[in-house]
Amino acid sequence: MRIAIASDEAGHEAKERLAARLTAAGHEVADVAPKVENNSRSDYAEQVALAVLRHDAERGVIVSSRAVGASVAANRVPGVRAALCSDAYSAHVGAKAEGMNVLVLALHSLEDELAQEIVDAYLGATLAPVEVIGGLPPRRLQKVFSHIKENVARDLTVSELAEVVGMSQYYFSKLFKMSTGTTPHQYVMRQRVERAQEYLRETRTPLAEVATQVGFETQSHFTSVFRRLVGVTPKHYREMYQAPTHGSVVVIDEQKSATAA
């Protein structure tokens, strides 16, 4: 099963252990909000919900020290049914009877064994259909998601996205927000930042080039949007995930030597 998982900073270690167990059990697990220091925002919950909405994942799991807030944030995304569960029975019934497609676990009240028991019960239940009232029809919505993903590096206007599904700009914008809980522009910005996070974690491409590759005209605009959505600058984000090069170490050592002298 494809599972989207995320946590706040406090729940990071518990999330990592749970993700490892799920992967070992044969599930495909995607961490949609890798750890960002000092980021207390609820964006991680929204990212799990959006992954489920886009069908990037079949189910979502959130581990949080602020579980009620995470549930509220995830449920703002239409088509998502998120609930806080503290026992296996509730998790099983929630999925089977209520169509709960995002499971929220409270960090303060869970031990690893109990968390695994709850998650197993949740994943073992056949998910009840979730009816989405209003918004774009699922096929049209997925068509827009695919178009954005394939063209995120270039300028994407609301008019162009509306043309993809054959609608007027006004009507499309209204239905898109009903379907996703966000405007087309906000969604595109989020997708650009997610693509940039991949580059920053996996490559040493210069920041200015990363900005261009994900569709930003200037590095300053890229930095501003990235910091607003992620909580840190692109440079800091990269430093958190990549070890410094040997050249960087030499410079630091030389500075320390100069100071000592």
C-alpha positions, 0 to 999 in steps of 0.5 A: 500500500502507498502510505504518506506519513509526516510528523511535527518536530517532536514526533520525528523519531517516532515517525521514523521508527514507524516508517521503517516498520511499514517499509519492512512490511512491504508498504511504499512509504513516502515522508511528505514533510521531512523534518525541519528544525524549529518548524511548529506549523501544521503544514505537515498535516496538510501535506499528508492530506494533499498526498491522499487527495492527489492519489499519490498515496492510498492512506495517510498517517500523521504523528503529532504532539498536537494531534487535534490541531493536525486532525483539523488541518488535514480535514480542511482538505476536501475529500479527506477524512482524518481522525485521531485514534488511540486504539486499534478498534477505533482505527479499524472502524474509522476506516471501514465504516467512516472512510477515514483515509488519514490516521492521526496518532497522538505522540504523548499517549502512544508507545511504539507497540501500541502505535503499530497495533493501531496502524495495522488495524487501520491498514487492514480495514477496507476503506469505505468510499469517501464522497466528495461533494462539489469541486472538480470531478476527480478525473479533471482534478487529477488531470490538473495535478498531472499538468502542474507536476509536468510543467512546474518549472515554467510559468503556469497561469490560472487561465492555462490550468482552466483550459486543461479541463475546458472551464472558464478561469473563474469557475475553475478557480472556484471549483479547484479551491473547493476540491483542494482547500487552496487556490491554484496559485498557492498549490503551484507554489507548494509544488515548486517548493516540494520539487526544490526540497528534493533538489536541495536534499539530493544535489549540490546544484547552486541555489540560483539554479534550483530557483530557476529549475522549479519555476521562480524568476529570481532567487530572492522570490524563491527564498521568500516563498520557501521560507514562508512554506517550510520555515527555513531558508533554502540554504539552511534546509540544504545544510540540514540534509547534506554534510559539508564538503571538504572545502567547507571544513577547511575554511572553517578550520582556517577561520578558527586558526585565524581567531586563535592566532 
